[in-house]
Amino acid sequence: MNFVRTKLRLDKMNPGEVLEVWLDPGEPIEQVPDSLVMDGHSMELIEDRGGFFAIQVRRAPKSA
């Protein structure tokens, strides 16, 4: 569900904009960043903030 919500939010953003997402330890932080990269976005930051992780993901450029 984290990936779907993040993807929907990214789809509303302009290419190149950065979104910060907070993820729980375990499955969310293990899977969401990889899924976003596979979808064409780039990870700018993954930071452990004690109890949760903050990731910053840059929206992929629009494909031709």
C-alpha positions as CSV (number, residue, x, y, z in Angstrom):
1,M,0.0,0.0,0.0
2,N,2.9,2.4,0.7
3,F,4.2,2.0,-2.9
4,V,0.7,2.6,-4.4
5,R,0.1,5.8,-2.3
6,T,3.6,7.1,-3.1
7,K,3.2,6.4,-6.8
8,L,-0.2,8.2,-6.9
9,R,1.3,11.2,-5.2
10,L,4.3,11.2,-7.6
11,D,1.9,11.0,-10.6
12,K,0.5,14.4,-9.6
13,M,3.9,16.0,-9.4
14,N,6.0,17.6,-12.1
15,P,9.0,15.7,-13.4
16,G,12.1,16.4,-11.3
17,E,10.2,17.4,-8.2
18,V,11.2,15.7,-4.9
19,L,8.8,14.0,-2.5
20,E,9.6,13.0,1.1
21,V,7.9,9.8,2.3
22,W,8.1,8.3,5.8
23,L,8.3,4.5,5.9
24,D,8.2,2.0,8.7
25,P,11.1,-0.4,9.3
26,G,10.9,-3.8,7.8
27,E,9.0,-4.6,4.6
28,P,8.1,-0.9,3.6
29,I,11.7,0.4,3.7
30,E,13.0,-2.9,2.1
31,Q,10.6,-2.8,-0.8
32,V,9.3,0.7,-1.6
33,P,12.6,2.4,-2.6
34,D,13.5,-0.5,-5.0
35,S,10.0,-0.5,-6.5
36,L,10.2,3.3,-7.1
37,V,13.6,3.0,-8.8
38,M,12.3,0.2,-11.0
39,D,9.4,2.6,-11.9
40,G,12.0,5.1,-13.1
41,H,12.2,7.5,-10.2
42,S,15.5,8.2,-8.3
43,M,16.3,8.0,-4.6
44,E,17.9,11.2,-3.3
45,L,18.0,10.3,0.4
46,I,17.3,7.3,2.7
47,E,17.6,8.3,6.3
48,D,17.0,6.4,9.5
49,R,15.2,8.8,11.8
50,G,14.8,6.5,14.8
51,G,11.5,4.6,14.6
52,F,10.9,5.4,10.9
53,F,12.8,6.1,7.7
54,A,12.5,9.2,5.6
55,I,13.1,8.8,1.9
56,Q,13.3,11.5,-0.7
57,V,12.4,10.4,-4.2
58,R,12.8,12.5,-7.4
59,R,9.9,12.2,-9.8
60,A,11.0,10.6,-13.1
61,P,11.0,12.6,-16.3
62,K,8.1,12.0,-18.5
63,S,8.7,9.3,-21.1
64,A,8.4,10.2,-24.7
